[in-house]
Amino acid sequence: MKDEAKDIVSQPVEAQAGPEGEAATRTAANKTPAKKKRARSSKAKSTDASALLEARIGHSFTDPNLLMQAITHVSALKSGRKRGDSYQRLEFLGDHVLGLVVSDMLYHAFPNADEGELSKRLAELVRKESCAEVAKSLGLLDDIKLGSVGSSADARLRKSILGDICEAVIGAIFLDGGHAAAAEFVRRNWTERMHKPRRPLRDPKTVLQEWAQGKGLPTPVYREVERTGPHHDPQFRVAVDLPGLAPAEGIGGSKRAAEKVAASVMIEREGVGGSNDG
């Protein structure tokens, strides 16, 4: 009699039959694609946001990392990353590129202006406030990447570094596309400003002091009211006092900047003419 056990061939077990087995199979099959789909969706959103930012700036980056670095504050860096991975080095470069391009624009736009007038016009156009205005016009305020600094500090910090971010973007464009691309960005955003009537370049503190003397008042007194923010990026609140007048306050990234704002506030409130906030 033959051993029938030898004729038995084991077959691999297929997917479990029945509704429960089919459900389990479908669940297992759908898990990985769902994760991949979410990852693709997140990546697509990031790409779309970058494309919109580039469209507002007017430059398509070959190296998108340069643009991301230009809008990244030190507080947003992960542990172990260098400060150079933030906007700071690009700001240094962009500041000098901006100065060169605007100087060239002024040289050709005002052929009869002497060195002194050209220097004054240059100072007006490249100051932080002018750069901040350009950044605002491009909608860069909400693009700045900050770390966890609190909601009130977040809003204040974004506004205080807008000018720096603008210069960093110029530096990023220069590295990515060369001088021609950076010069085109500057011309597009500074030409109209260059031809606007120039404001008197007078320090508001000087204007306020001269006005006070004309009224027989003593020299304005400035006092620090508050200092907030991190050590690397402090914010000062300063008040200016004159006898018989309510104090006026200003906020800035340095005591001098805050004093100038405070003086400007009092000047505007009292109706004093001949000043600017430069």
MARMI-921619 format. One record per residue (C-alpha): residue number from 0; residue in three letters; chain; x, y, z. Coordinates in steps of 0.05 Angstrom, whole numbers. Layout:
 seq type mol     px     py     pz
 NUM  ALA   A      X      Y      Z
...
//
This chain:
 seq type mol     px     py     pz
   0  MET   A      0      0      0
   1  LYS   A     28     68    -20
   2  ASP   A     39    122     31
   3  GLU   A    -15    172     11
   4  ALA   A     15    227     55
   5  LYS   A     71    236      3
   6  ASP   A     20    256    -49
   7  ILE   A     -7    313     -8
   8  VAL   A     20    381    -35
   9  SER   A     16    442     11
  10  GLN   A    -12    504    -23
  11  PRO   A      2    577      0
  12  VAL   A    -55    607     38
  13  GLU   A    -89    662     -3
  14  ALA   A   -124    722     27
  15  GLN   A   -176    704     77
  16  ALA   A   -244    692     47
  17  GLY   A   -306    727     70
  18  PRO   A   -325    799     84
  19  GLU   A   -278    808    143
  20  GLY   A   -218    784    103
  21  GLU   A   -235    829     45
  22  ALA   A   -241    890     91
  23  ALA   A   -174    875    123
  24  THR   A   -142    870     55
  25  ARG   A   -171    936     32
  26  THR   A   -150    971     96
  27  ALA   A    -78    946     89
  28  ALA   A    -76    966     17
  29  ASN   A   -101   1036     30
  30  LYS   A    -56   1055     89
  31  THR   A      8   1071     52
  32  PRO   A    -23   1108     -7
  33  ALA   A    -61   1153     42
  34  LYS   A      4   1172     76
  35  LYS   A     38   1185     10
  36  LYS   A    -21   1226    -12
  37  ARG   A    -17   1270     49
  38  ALA   A     58   1278     41
  39  ARG   A     48   1298    -32
  40  SER   A     -8   1346    -13
  41  SER   A     37   1380     40
  42  LYS   A     94   1385     -9
  43  ALA   A     49   1413    -63
  44  LYS   A     23   1467    -16
  45  SER   A     94   1486      2
  46  THR   A    113   1490    -71
  47  ASP   A     52   1532    -87
  48  ALA   A     68   1580    -30
  49  SER   A    140   1588    -55
  50  ALA   A    115   1600   -126
  51  LEU   A     67   1654   -103
  52  LEU   A    123   1687    -62
  53  GLU   A    170   1686   -122
  54  ALA   A    115   1716   -166
  55  ARG   A    107   1774   -117
  56  ILE   A    182   1785   -114
  57  GLY   A    188   1779   -190
  58  HIS   A    245   1728   -191
  59  SER   A    241   1652   -201
  60  PHE   A    296   1621   -159
  61  THR   A    341   1566   -185
  62  ASP   A    359   1552   -113
  63  PRO   A    295   1562    -72
  64  ASN   A    334   1551     -8
  65  LEU   A    364   1620    -16
  66  LEU   A    295   1652    -13
  67  MET   A    276   1611     48
  68  GLN   A    340   1632     83
  69  ALA   A    325   1705     66
  70  ILE   A    259   1704    103
  71  THR   A    282   1662    163
  72  HIS   A    295   1697    229
  73  VAL   A    347   1671    278
  74  SER   A    292   1650    327
  75  ALA   A    265   1601    276
  76  LEU   A    330   1561    270
  77  LYS   A    329   1491    298
  78  SER   A    379   1471    351
  79  GLY   A    449   1461    323
  80  ARG   A    440   1506    262
  81  LYS   A    485   1566    253
  82  ARG   A    462   1638    255
  83  GLY   A    488   1642    183
  84  ASP   A    429   1599    163
  85  SER   A    383   1658    178
  86  TYR   A    374   1721    137
  87  GLN   A    432   1759    170
  88  ARG   A    489   1744    121
  89  LEU   A    443   1755     62
  90  GLU   A    422   1822     92
  91  PHE   A    495   1843     95
  92  LEU   A    504   1827     22
  93  GLY   A    438   1857      0
  94  ASP   A    452   1922     36
  95  HIS   A    514   1934     -6
  96  VAL   A    481   1910    -71
  97  LEU   A    423   1958    -58
  98  GLY   A    472   2016    -45
  99  LEU   A    510   2002   -110
 100  VAL   A    448   1996   -154
 101  VAL   A    413   2058   -125
 102  SER   A    478   2098   -131
 103  ASP   A    481   2079   -205
 104  MET   A    408   2098   -214
 105  LEU   A    418   2166   -181
 106  TYR   A    481   2180   -220
 107  HIS   A    444   2173   -286
 108  ALA   A    377   2202   -264
 109  PHE   A    406   2267   -237
 110  PRO   A    465   2288   -281
 111  ASN   A    468   2358   -252
 112  ALA   A    467   2337   -178
 113  ASP   A    532   2344   -140
 114  GLU   A    562   2292    -93
 115  GLY   A    528   2321    -32
 116  GLU   A    458   2319    -62
 117  LEU   A    469   2249    -89
 118  SER   A    492   2225    -20
 119  LYS   A    430   2254     13
 120  ARG   A    384   2222    -38
 121  LEU   A    420   2155    -29
 122  ALA   A    413   2158     46
 123  GLU   A    339   2170     40
 124  LEU   A    327   2113     -9
 125  VAL   A    367   2058     25
 126  ARG   A    348   2072     97
 127  LYS   A    313   2015    135
 128  GLU   A    245   2050    132
 129  SER   A    248   2054     56
 130  CYS   A    266   1980     52
 131  ALA   A    209   1963    100
 132  GLU   A    161   2001     55
 133  VAL   A    183   1959     -4
 134  ALA   A    176   1895     36
 135  LYS   A    105   1915     56
 136  SER   A     86   1931    -16
 137  LEU   A    109   1860    -35
 138  GLY   A     69   1829     21
 139  LEU   A    130   1799     57
 140  LEU   A    105   1813    127
 141  ASP   A     68   1747    135
 142  ASP   A    123   1706     99
 143  ILE   A    175   1718    153
 144  LYS   A    192   1654    190
 145  LEU   A    198   1664    265
 146  GLY   A    207   1617    324
 147  SER   A    162   1614    384
 148  VAL   A    165   1685    412
 149  GLY   A     93   1698    432
 150  SER   A     37   1731    392
 151  SER   A     51   1803    413
 152  ALA   A    126   1796    404
 153  ASP   A    114   1760    338
 154  ALA   A     77   1819    307
 155  ARG   A    127   1870    334
 156  LEU   A    187   1830    312
 157  ARG   A    161   1821    242
 158  LYS   A    152   1896    233
 159  SER   A    220   1912    263
 160  ILE   A    259   1866    215
 161  LEU   A    220   1881    151
 162  GLY   A    275   1926    124
 163  ASP   A    327   1873    140
 164  ILE   A    286   1819    105
 165  CYS   A    280   1863     43
 166  GLU   A    356   1871     39
 167  ALA   A    364   1796     50
 168  VAL   A    318   1782     -9
 169  ILE   A    361   1827    -52
 170  GLY   A    423   1788    -29
 171  ALA   A    388   1722    -46
 172  ILE   A    369   1747   -115
 173  PHE   A    440   1770   -127
 174  LEU   A    469   1702   -109
 175  ASP   A    416   1665   -149
 176  GLY   A    412   1707   -212
 177  GLY   A    472   1754   -210
 178  HIS   A    477   1830   -212
 179  ALA   A    428   1838   -270
 180  ALA   A    372   1802   -233
 181  ALA   A    384   1841   -168
 182  ALA   A    389   1907   -205
 183  GLU   A    323   1893   -240
 184  PHE   A    289   1880   -173
 185  VAL   A    316   1945   -144
 186  ARG   A    298   1987   -206
 187  ARG   A    227   1958   -206
 188  ASN   A    216   1976   -133
 189  TRP   A    257   2040   -124
 190  THR   A    251   2079   -189
 191  GLU   A    184   2112   -170
 192  ARG   A    210   2127   -100
 193  MET   A    272   2158   -130
 194  HIS   A    232   2209   -170
 195  LYS   A    185   2228   -113
 196  PRO   A    195   2298    -84
 197  ARG   A    249   2292    -31
 198  ARG   A    230   2307     41
 199  PRO   A    275   2353     82
 200  LEU   A    328   2307    111
 201  ARG   A    325   2334    182
 202  ASP   A    329   2294    246
 203  PRO   A    263   2300    284
 204  LYS   A    301   2308    349
 205  THR   A    335   2370    320
 206  VAL   A    269   2397    295
 207  LEU   A    236   2387    363
 208  GLN   A    294   2419    400
 209  GLU   A    295   2481    355
 210  TRP   A    220   2488    362
 211  ALA   A    225   2482    438
 212  GLN   A    279   2535    441
 213  GLY   A    236   2581    398
 214  LYS   A    181   2573    449
 215  GLY   A    227   2589    507
 216  LEU   A    226   2516    531
 217  PRO   A    285   2476    556
 218  THR   A    318   2421    515
 219  PRO   A    272   2360    509
 220  VAL   A    288   2303    557
 221  TYR   A    287   2231    533
 222  ARG   A    278   2173    582
 223  GLU   A    275   2098    572
 224  VAL   A    207   2071    593
 225  GLU   A    214   1998    576
 226  ARG   A    261   1948    542
 227  THR   A    232   1883    516
 228  GLY   A    249   1827    468
 229  PRO   A    309   1779    464
 230  HIS   A    380   1803    476
 231  HIS   A    398   1797    402
 232  ASP   A    338   1838    380
 233  PRO   A    314   1885    435
 234  GLN   A    258   1935    429
 235  PHE   A    261   2002    467
 236  ARG   A    202   2046    488
 237  VAL   A    225   2117    501
 238  ALA   A    186   2179    523
 239  VAL   A    204   2251    509
 240  ASP   A    184   2305    560
 241  LEU   A    175   2380    553
 242  PRO   A    145   2426    608
 243  GLY   A     71   2439    597
 244  LEU   A     63   2384    546
 245  ALA   A     41   2311    552
 246  PRO   A     97   2262    542
 247  ALA   A    103   2228    474
 248  GLU   A    128   2157    465
 249  GLY   A    163   2119    410
 250  ILE   A    187   2047    399
 251  GLY   A    249   2026    361
 252  GLY   A    304   1974    355
 253  SER   A    353   2022    389
 254  LYS   A    346   2078    439
 255  ARG   A    363   2130    386
 256  ALA   A    311   2102    338
 257  ALA   A    259   2102    393
 258  GLU   A    277   2174    411
 259  LYS   A    268   2196    339
 260  VAL   A    200   2163    336
 261  ALA   A    180   2196    402
 262  ALA   A    203   2264    376
 263  SER   A    164   2253    311
 264  VAL   A    101   2236    351
 265  MET   A    106   2300    391
 266  ILE   A    122   2341    329
 267  GLU   A     60   2314    293
 268  ARG   A     16   2323    354
 269  GLU   A     38   2395    365
 270  GLY   A     35   2414    291
 271  VAL   A    109   2429    283
 272  GLY   A    132   2435    211
 273  GLY   A    198   2418    175
 274  SER   A    210   2348    201
 275  ASN   A    215   2278    176
 276  ASP   A    224   2210    209
 277  GLY   A    291   2195    178
//
